[in-house]
Amino acid sequence: MFINIILENILNIALLSRNPKLYSTRRLVEAAQERGHDVRILDALRCYMNMACNRPEIHYKGEKLPVYDAVIPRIGASVTFYGTAVLRQFEMMNVFPLNESVAISRSRDKLRSMQLFSRKGIGMPLTGFANKPDDVQDLIKMVGGAPLVIKLLEGTQGIGVVLAETKKAAESVIEAFMGLKANILVQEYIKEAGGADIRCLVIGDKVVASMKRQGAEGEFRSNLHRGGSASVVKITPTERKTAVLAAKTMGLNVAGVDLLRSNSGPLVMEVNSSPGLEGIEKATGKDIAGMIIEFIENNAKPNRTRTRGKG
């Protein structure tokens, strides 16, 4: 009899993560369990799908998964294609996604992101994109000349980002990447940022935390994975507004928005759909994971036919 009682406030949450030991994964599980919810970690690459009309299913390691109330996607950049396909399947089953599959795909495409920012009038560094080596000279001129930054479209965590300090170096690097058939963006170098950026953590329509990331000595990239340091920072109303608008332009409910402070105001560098929690929680002392779970509580619609003990 007890098992058939409907538990109105308990959510059954799937968390897509390939590594249960990662700080962000552990914190999200802890935060959900502290609030009484059921959480199961699923490796997206081990999920497989049946797309039958009106009866979409997801199977995992030989079992059919139940219909969850919400899904938290922590999909790595290297598995974006398959991971977002799995997430779409959850969406077909009317499971509330913390971030939708289309928004994640949009944010992972650096070129598309920049074009959308441009359309919305969001500040960003001068950015160029070309296909042929014959256009390199004009491409460099278009973004203001050297020094400039060259980025692989598929790069993450600062990998595939090069600072070319002279025109000759820029030409050589761009031509080398093009010779390898790699897609690249060329951007102006914001010298006044001093090798630092600001990570704004956006949940819904608010910046709930922000930190300054400073690159290691001699390093222009501020990524914490590359030895950068993090400290709490107070952001301006303009920076706050820019971060929220950038996340909304991508269609993300939860995002890490990276800004540069420039002489012309805040410039968006990137919007991350699976922002790491460790650096910003430790720098600010805030329970970001708990805020994410609270957002899910306020927006997910529980499957009222579900009973505790059935998945």
C-alpha positions as CSV (number, residue, x, y, z in Angstrom):
1,M,0.0,0.0,0.0
2,F,2.8,2.4,1.0
3,I,4.6,2.0,-2.3
4,N,1.5,3.3,-4.2
5,I,1.5,6.6,-2.5
6,I,2.2,9.4,-5.0
7,L,5.1,11.5,-3.7
8,E,4.2,15.0,-5.1
9,N,7.5,16.7,-4.3
10,I,10.0,14.0,-5.2
11,L,11.6,14.3,-8.7
12,N,13.2,11.4,-10.5
13,I,16.2,12.9,-12.3
14,A,18.5,11.5,-14.9
15,L,22.0,13.0,-15.0
16,L,23.9,12.4,-18.3
17,S,27.6,12.2,-17.3
18,R,30.4,9.9,-18.5
19,N,32.3,10.3,-15.2
20,P,30.5,10.0,-11.8
21,K,33.7,11.1,-10.1
22,L,33.8,14.6,-11.6
23,Y,33.2,17.4,-9.1
24,S,30.3,18.9,-11.0
25,T,28.5,15.5,-11.3
26,R,29.1,14.7,-7.6
27,R,27.8,18.1,-6.5
28,L,24.7,17.9,-8.6
29,V,23.9,14.5,-7.2
30,E,24.6,15.6,-3.6
31,A,22.4,18.7,-4.0
32,A,19.5,16.8,-5.5
33,Q,19.7,14.1,-2.8
34,E,19.8,16.7,-0.1
35,R,16.5,18.0,-1.3
36,G,15.0,14.5,-1.3
37,H,15.1,13.7,-5.1
38,D,16.1,10.5,-6.8
39,V,19.1,10.8,-9.1
40,R,20.6,8.3,-11.5
41,I,23.9,8.9,-13.4
42,L,23.7,7.7,-17.0
43,D,26.6,7.5,-19.5
44,A,25.1,9.0,-22.7
45,L,27.2,6.7,-24.9
46,R,25.7,3.6,-23.2
47,C,22.1,4.8,-23.9
48,Y,20.4,3.5,-27.0
49,M,17.1,4.4,-28.4
50,N,13.9,3.1,-30.0
51,M,12.2,5.9,-32.0
52,A,8.9,4.1,-32.5
53,C,6.0,6.4,-33.3
54,N,4.2,7.4,-30.1
55,R,6.3,5.0,-28.0
56,P,9.9,6.5,-27.8
57,E,12.1,4.5,-25.5
58,I,15.6,4.7,-24.1
59,H,17.5,1.6,-23.1
60,Y,20.6,1.5,-20.9
61,K,22.9,-1.5,-20.4
62,G,20.1,-4.0,-21.3
63,E,17.2,-2.4,-19.5
64,K,14.4,0.0,-20.5
65,L,14.7,3.3,-18.6
66,P,11.6,4.7,-16.9
67,V,10.2,8.1,-17.8
68,Y,12.1,10.6,-15.7
69,D,10.8,14.0,-14.5
70,A,14.0,15.9,-15.5
71,V,17.3,15.3,-17.2
72,I,20.5,17.2,-16.5
73,P,22.9,17.0,-19.5
74,R,26.6,17.2,-18.8
75,I,27.6,16.3,-22.3
76,G,31.3,16.6,-23.2
77,A,32.3,18.5,-26.4
78,S,33.8,15.3,-27.9
79,V,30.4,13.5,-27.7
80,T,28.1,16.4,-28.6
81,F,26.5,14.6,-31.6
82,Y,25.5,11.4,-29.8
83,G,24.9,13.1,-26.5
84,T,22.4,15.6,-28.0
85,A,20.7,12.7,-29.8
86,V,20.1,11.0,-26.5
87,L,18.9,14.2,-25.0
88,R,16.4,14.7,-27.8
89,Q,15.0,11.3,-27.1
90,F,14.4,12.3,-23.5
91,E,12.7,15.4,-24.8
92,M,10.5,13.3,-27.0
93,M,9.4,11.4,-23.9
94,N,8.4,14.8,-22.3
95,V,11.2,14.8,-19.8
96,F,12.2,18.3,-18.7
97,P,15.7,19.1,-19.9
98,L,17.8,21.5,-17.9
99,N,19.2,22.7,-21.2
100,E,17.6,21.7,-24.5
101,S,19.4,19.7,-27.1
102,V,19.1,22.4,-29.8
103,A,20.5,25.0,-27.4
104,I,23.5,22.9,-26.6
105,S,24.2,22.2,-30.3
106,R,23.9,26.0,-31.0
107,S,26.3,26.9,-28.2
108,R,28.9,24.3,-29.3
109,D,29.1,25.9,-32.8
110,K,31.4,28.9,-32.2
111,L,30.7,30.3,-35.6
112,R,27.0,30.1,-35.3
113,S,27.2,31.6,-31.8
114,M,29.1,34.6,-33.0
115,Q,26.7,35.2,-35.9
116,L,23.7,35.1,-33.4
117,F,25.5,37.4,-31.0
118,S,26.1,39.8,-33.9
119,R,22.4,39.7,-34.9
120,K,21.4,40.5,-31.3
121,G,23.8,43.4,-31.0
122,I,25.8,41.6,-28.2
123,G,29.4,42.9,-27.9
124,M,32.2,40.6,-29.0
125,P,35.7,40.9,-30.4
126,L,36.0,41.6,-34.1
127,T,35.8,38.1,-35.6
128,G,36.7,36.9,-39.1
129,F,36.1,33.6,-40.9
130,A,37.4,32.5,-44.2
131,N,38.0,29.3,-46.3
132,K,40.9,30.0,-48.7
133,P,44.5,30.9,-48.0
134,D,44.2,33.6,-50.7
135,D,42.0,35.6,-48.4
136,V,44.3,35.5,-45.3
137,Q,45.8,38.9,-45.8
138,D,42.5,40.7,-46.0
139,L,41.2,38.5,-43.1
140,I,44.0,39.7,-40.8
141,K,43.4,43.3,-41.9
142,M,39.6,42.9,-41.3
143,V,40.1,42.2,-37.5
144,G,42.6,45.0,-37.0
145,G,45.9,43.3,-37.7
146,A,48.3,41.6,-35.4
147,P,48.4,40.7,-32.6
148,L,45.4,38.6,-33.1
149,V,43.9,35.3,-31.7
150,I,43.3,32.2,-33.9
151,K,40.8,29.6,-32.6
152,L,39.9,26.2,-33.8
153,L,36.1,25.9,-34.1
154,E,36.2,22.5,-32.4
155,G,38.6,23.5,-29.6
156,T,37.7,23.5,-25.9
157,Q,39.3,24.5,-22.6
158,G,41.8,26.7,-24.4
159,I,43.0,23.9,-26.6
160,G,43.4,25.1,-30.2
161,V,43.7,28.8,-29.3
162,V,46.8,30.6,-30.6
163,L,48.0,34.2,-30.0
164,A,49.9,35.4,-33.1
165,E,51.9,38.5,-32.1
166,T,53.0,39.5,-35.6
167,K,51.4,39.6,-39.1
168,K,53.9,37.0,-40.4
169,A,53.2,34.6,-37.5
170,A,49.4,35.1,-38.0
171,E,49.8,34.2,-41.7
172,S,51.8,31.1,-41.0
173,V,49.4,29.8,-38.3
174,I,46.3,30.5,-40.4
175,E,47.8,28.9,-43.5
176,A,48.9,25.9,-41.5
177,F,45.4,25.3,-40.0
178,M,43.8,25.8,-43.4
179,G,46.3,23.3,-44.9
180,L,45.0,20.8,-42.4
181,K,41.4,21.5,-43.4
182,A,40.7,22.8,-39.9
183,N,37.9,25.4,-39.5
184,I,39.2,28.5,-37.6
185,L,38.0,31.9,-36.4
186,V,40.3,34.9,-36.3
187,Q,39.7,37.5,-33.6
188,E,41.1,40.8,-32.5
189,Y,43.3,40.5,-29.4
190,I,41.9,42.5,-26.4
191,K,45.1,43.7,-24.8
192,E,43.5,45.7,-22.1
193,A,41.9,42.5,-20.7
194,G,45.4,41.5,-19.4
195,G,45.0,37.8,-19.9
196,A,41.9,37.7,-17.7
197,D,38.2,37.1,-18.3
198,I,35.0,36.9,-16.2
199,R,32.9,33.8,-15.9
200,C,29.3,34.6,-15.2
201,L,27.1,31.7,-14.1
202,V,23.6,32.2,-15.5
203,I,20.6,30.3,-14.2
204,G,17.3,31.3,-15.8
205,D,17.3,35.1,-16.2
206,K,19.9,35.8,-13.4
207,V,23.6,35.9,-13.0
208,V,23.9,33.9,-9.7
209,A,27.7,34.0,-9.4
210,S,30.7,35.5,-11.1
211,M,34.5,35.0,-10.9
212,K,37.5,36.5,-12.5
213,R,39.9,34.0,-14.1
214,Q,43.4,35.2,-14.5
215,G,45.8,33.4,-16.8
216,A,49.1,32.1,-15.4
217,E,52.2,34.3,-15.9
218,G,53.1,34.5,-19.6
219,E,49.8,32.8,-20.6
220,F,47.1,34.8,-22.4
221,R,44.4,32.1,-21.9
222,S,42.6,32.3,-18.6
223,N,41.2,28.8,-18.5
224,L,41.5,27.1,-15.1
225,H,42.5,23.9,-16.9
226,R,45.6,25.8,-18.1
227,G,46.8,26.9,-14.8
228,G,44.7,30.0,-14.4
229,S,43.5,31.3,-11.0
230,A,40.0,32.2,-9.9
231,S,38.8,35.0,-7.6
232,V,35.4,36.5,-6.8
233,V,34.6,39.6,-8.7
234,K,31.8,42.2,-8.7
235,I,30.3,42.7,-12.1
236,T,28.6,45.8,-13.5
237,P,24.9,46.0,-14.5
238,T,26.0,46.1,-18.2
239,E,28.1,42.9,-17.7
240,R,25.2,41.3,-15.9
241,K,22.7,42.2,-18.7
242,T,25.2,41.1,-21.4
243,A,25.7,37.7,-19.8
244,V,22.0,37.0,-19.4
245,L,21.3,38.1,-23.0
246,A,24.1,35.9,-24.3
247,A,22.6,32.8,-22.5
248,K,19.1,33.6,-23.7
249,T,20.4,34.0,-27.3
250,M,21.7,30.5,-27.1
251,G,18.4,29.3,-25.6
252,L,20.2,28.0,-22.4
253,N,18.6,27.9,-19.0
254,V,22.0,27.3,-17.3
255,A,25.2,28.6,-18.8
256,G,28.7,29.8,-18.1
257,V,29.2,33.1,-20.1
258,D,32.8,34.2,-20.5
259,L,33.3,38.0,-20.8
260,L,36.3,40.2,-21.5
261,R,36.5,43.7,-20.1
262,S,37.4,46.0,-23.0
263,N,37.7,49.7,-23.5
264,S,34.4,49.5,-25.5
265,G,32.5,47.5,-22.7
266,P,32.0,43.8,-22.0
267,L,32.7,41.4,-24.9
268,V,31.3,37.8,-25.0
269,M,34.0,35.2,-25.8
270,E,32.0,32.0,-25.3
271,V,28.9,30.5,-23.8
272,N,29.3,27.1,-22.2
273,S,26.3,24.8,-21.9
274,S,27.9,22.5,-19.3
275,P,29.9,25.0,-17.1
276,G,32.2,23.4,-14.5
277,L,31.1,24.1,-10.9
278,E,34.3,23.5,-9.0
279,G,36.1,26.8,-9.7
280,I,33.1,29.1,-9.2
281,E,31.7,27.4,-6.1
282,K,35.1,27.5,-4.4
283,A,35.8,31.1,-5.5
284,T,32.4,32.4,-4.5
285,G,31.4,30.0,-1.7
286,K,28.0,29.7,-3.3
287,D,25.9,26.5,-3.6
288,I,25.5,26.7,-7.4
289,A,24.5,23.0,-7.6
290,G,21.7,23.6,-5.2
291,M,20.5,26.6,-7.2
292,I,20.4,24.4,-10.4
293,I,18.3,21.8,-8.6
294,E,16.0,24.5,-7.3
295,F,15.6,25.8,-10.9
296,I,14.6,22.2,-11.9
297,E,12.1,22.0,-9.1
298,N,10.4,25.3,-10.2
299,N,10.2,24.3,-13.9
300,A,9.9,20.5,-14.2
301,K,6.4,18.9,-14.2
302,P,6.6,15.7,-12.2
303,N,5.1,12.6,-13.7
304,R,2.2,12.2,-11.2
305,T,1.6,8.6,-12.1
306,R,5.1,7.6,-10.9
307,T,5.5,6.0,-7.5
308,R,8.6,5.8,-5.5
309,G,10.3,2.5,-6.0
310,K,9.6,2.2,-9.7
311,G,12.8,3.4,-11.2
